C-alpha cells in the first residue's frame, strides 16, 4: 500500500495540497517497518520454499517499482534486512 501511494504521487504532474505530507507519512511508515523487521529472527535455513509473504518480500528486492519510488539508502536497508531474514 505504501508503494502504491508513492507510485500515485510520482505520477502526478502537478502536486496537490497534502502530497508532501502523504509522502512524509509513507517514509515514516517505511522507517517504522524497518524498525520492526530488524527485531525479527531469521527464518530457518532448511525451509522447503518461501511462503507467500516471503515471496512478496523477495520480489521487493528485484522489482523495479521499489527501486524507483524508495530512496536508495532506505531501499538498501530493506534489502539488507530482507536478505538477513530469508535464507533463499
C-alpha positions as CSV (number, residue, x, y, z in Angstrom):
1,X,0.0,0.0,0.0
2,X,2.9,2.4,0.7
3,X,4.4,1.7,-2.7
4,X,1.0,2.3,-4.3
5,X,0.7,5.6,-2.6
6,X,4.3,6.6,-3.6
7,X,3.6,5.5,-7.2
8,X,0.4,7.6,-7.4
9,X,2.3,10.6,-6.0
10,X,5.1,10.0,-8.6
11,X,2.7,10.0,-11.5
12,X,1.1,13.4,-10.5
13,X,2.4,16.2,-12.7
14,X,1.0,19.0,-10.5
15,X,1.3,18.3,-6.8
16,X,-1.9,18.6,-4.8
17,X,-2.2,20.1,-1.3
18,X,-1.2,17.4,1.2
19,X,1.0,15.4,-1.2
20,X,4.2,16.3,0.7
21,X,2.5,15.1,4.0
22,X,1.4,11.8,2.4
23,X,5.0,11.2,1.1
24,X,6.4,12.0,4.5
25,X,3.9,9.6,6.1
26,X,4.9,6.9,3.7
27,X,8.6,7.5,4.6
28,X,7.8,7.3,8.3
29,X,5.8,4.1,7.8
30,X,8.8,2.5,6.0
31,X,11.1,3.6,8.8
32,X,8.7,2.0,11.3
33,X,8.5,-1.2,9.3
34,X,12.3,-1.4,9.1
35,X,12.5,-0.9,12.9
36,X,10.1,-3.9,13.4
37,X,11.9,-6.1,10.8
38,X,15.3,-5.7,12.5
39,X,13.9,-7.4,15.6
40,X,12.7,-10.5,13.8
41,X,14.8,-13.6,13.9
42,X,15.9,-15.1,10.6
43,X,13.9,-17.9,9.0
44,X,15.1,-21.5,9.3
45,X,17.6,-22.3,6.5
46,X,16.0,-25.7,5.9
47,X,12.6,-24.3,4.9
48,X,11.4,-26.0,1.7
49,X,10.3,-22.9,-0.2
50,X,9.4,-19.3,0.6
51,X,5.9,-18.6,1.9
52,X,3.6,-16.2,0.1
53,X,4.7,-13.4,2.4
54,X,8.4,-14.3,1.9
55,X,7.9,-14.3,-1.9
56,X,6.5,-10.8,-1.7
57,X,9.5,-9.6,0.3
58,X,11.9,-11.2,-2.1
59,X,10.0,-9.7,-5.1
60,X,10.6,-6.3,-3.4
61,X,14.3,-6.8,-3.9
62,X,14.1,-7.4,-7.6
63,X,11.1,-5.3,-8.6
64,X,11.5,-2.0,-10.4
65,X,8.9,-0.1,-8.6
66,X,10.5,-0.1,-5.1
67,X,13.9,1.0,-6.6
68,X,12.2,3.9,-8.4
69,X,10.0,5.0,-5.5
70,X,12.1,4.5,-2.4
71,X,15.3,6.5,-1.8
72,X,18.4,4.4,-2.3
73,X,19.5,4.4,1.3
74,X,16.2,3.2,2.7
75,X,16.0,0.6,-0.1
76,X,19.5,-0.7,0.8
77,X,18.3,-1.0,4.4
78,X,15.3,-3.0,3.3
79,X,17.5,-5.2,1.1
80,X,19.9,-5.9,3.9
81,X,17.1,-6.8,6.4
82,X,15.2,-9.0,3.9
83,X,18.4,-10.8,2.9
84,X,19.3,-11.4,6.5
85,X,15.8,-12.7,7.4
86,X,15.2,-15.0,4.4
87,X,17.6,-17.9,3.6
88,X,16.6,-18.1,-0.1
